[in-house]
Amino acid sequence: MVESKKKAVQRIEEQLMKLEVQATDREENKQIALGTSKLNYLDPRISVAWCKKWNVPIEKIYNKTQREKFAWAIDMAEEDYEF
């Protein structure tokens, strides 16, 4: 009886570990998906104009590599930019 309870506890611990890994994967994929959408579907001029209008540092939405890639948009777009 004790042996069967130990096996049951071990099985439940393994299930818990699998669920924790799945939850971590799900969270990490959310970040990837959001970043991909931002880069592929949003015109960077709109994002830059929004940042300038609301005094949000561009560094908050674009990392260094992205800022280098979108330097043309950062130089071009003002806070009143309209698409």
N, C-alpha and C positions, 0 to 999 in steps of 0.2 A: 504494500500500500504506500509506504513512504517512497519507494523507488518510482512508482507511477506518478506521484505528486511532483517529484523532482524533475521527471521527464516533462511533465505538463508545464512546469515553471520555465524550464529551459526552452521549450517550444514557444511559449508566449514571449520570452525575452528575445528570441530570434525574430518573431513577427514584429515586435516593437522596433528592433533595429532596422528592419526592412522599411517600415513606415517612416522612420526618421530619415533614412536615406532618400526615400521618395519625396518627402517634404522639402528636403534641402535641394534636390534636383529641380523641383517645381519652382522654388524661389529663385534659383540661379537662372532658370530659363526665362522667367519674367523679365529680368534685367536685360538679357540678350535680346528678347523680342522688342522691348521698348527702344533700345538703342538702334536696332535695325530699322524700325519704323521711322524713327527720327531722321536717320540718315537717308533712307530711300524714298520717303514720301513727303517730307516737309521741305519746302524751299528754304534754304538757310537764310535768305534775306528776310523772310517773315519772322523767323526766330530771333534774328539779330535786331530787327526793328522792335520787336516786343521787349527784348532785354533793354534796349536803349530807352524806350518809352517808360518802362516801369523801374528803371535804375537797378536792374538785376545784372550782376557781373556775367559776362559771356562765358567766363570760366566755369560757371555753375552748370551750364548746359552742354558745353563742348570741351572735350579734353584738348591737350596741346596739339596732337596730331590732327584732330578735326578742325581746330582753329587755323592751323597752317593750310589745310585743304580748302577751307572756306574763307580765306583771307580776302578774296575778291568781294564776298558778300559783306564782310565786316566793314570793309572800306566803303562800299557802295551804299548800303542801307542806312537811312536815318530813321529817327523815331516815328516819322510820319509816312514811312514807306507804305505804298499800297500796291498789291499785286494786280 
